[in-house]
Amino acid sequence: MNWYLDVLKKYAVFDGRARRTEHWMFFLFNAIAVIVVAAVDLAIGTFPLLYPIYFLAVLLPHVGVMIRRLHDTGRSGWWVLVCLVPVVGWIVLVVLLATEGEPRQNAYGPNPKPARAH
């Protein structure tokens, strides 16, 4: 749950780097939240009212963590626009987001992954 809250705290932060864990845990908790909000929305008979409000509320944090994740792989945040290409763009974006980050400092900042003790 901290992964989700940490991303929300960085609401509109588009600089720096994000680990794979940070991105994918936010994605997981966000997917669960979407299902819960949609179910509540249906249960109280207001669908679609709460779902779009929630979606808009987490849109910027989600884009921010995707851009920071791309920065961790050494790519510009503009790569997020590849998702505009139907089907293939989403596949490419998922592969880029799942790629391991650069182990050293890059143009976007220091490695967010703590060094392992040998």
N, C-alpha and C positions, 0 to 999 in steps of 0.2 A: 504494500500500500504506500510505503514511503516513496517508491519510484514514481508513482502516479502524482503524489503531492509535490514532490520536488520539481517535476516538470511544470505543474500548475504554478508553482512559485516563480518560475522563470517564464512567466506568461508570454512575453514578447521578446525574449532574448534569442537573437539570431547569430550571435558570434560565439566563438569557442567550440568545444568538441563534446560529443556525447558518446558514451560507451554503447555497445550493442545491447547490453542488459537494460540500460536506462530506456532506450527506445522501445525494445520489444516488451518490456514489462509495462510501460505506459500503454502500448498498443493493446496488450492483453486486458488490463484493467479498464481501459476505455471501451473495449468491445463488450465486456461484462456490464459496464455502466449503461451502454447504449441499449442492451437487451432489457435491463431492469427498467430504465426510463420508458422505453417503448411499451413494456408490459404494464407499468403503472398508468401510462397514458391511455392504453386500451381499457384497462380495468375501470378507470374513473370516467371513461367515455369522452375524453377530450382529444383523442388522436385525430389528426396530427397537430398537437400544440406544444407539449413539453419536449418531445423528441427534437424538433428543429431548434428550439431554444437551447437545449443542451449541446446540440451539434455546433451551433454558432459560438457557444461559450468556450468550447475546447478546440475550435478550429485553429486559432493562433498558437496555442501551446503545442498542438500536434505538428503544425508546420515548423515551428521553432525547433522541436526536438529532431524532426527529420533533417532539417538543414544542419544542425549541429552534428548529427550522425554522419551526414555526407562530408562535413568538414573533417571528421575523424578519419575518414578514408582518403583524405587529401583532395577531395573534389569540391568544387564550388557549390554553394547552395542552389544555384540556378538549375542544377541537375534535377531538382524536384519537379521541374516543368516537363520532364520526359514522360510523366504520367498522363500528359495530354494526348499522347499518341495512343489510340485505342489498343487494348489488350497487350501488345508488345511493350508499350511504355510502362505499364504496371509491372510486368514481369521484370523488366530491366531495373526499375526502381527497387523492387523487392530484393533483387540480387545485390544491388549497390548497398542497400541498407543492411544486408546480412553479411557483407564482406568485412573481414577483420580490419580494424583501424591500423594506422601507421604506428609502429612501436616507439618512434621518437617524436620529438617536437616537430610540428610542421608549421606552415604559414598561418594556421588558425589557432595555434596555441600548444601547450604541453599535452603530453599523453594523459588522458583522464583515468587510465587504468593504473592502479597502484602497482609498483614494482614488486615482483615476487621475491621472497627471501630464498636464497639457495642453500 
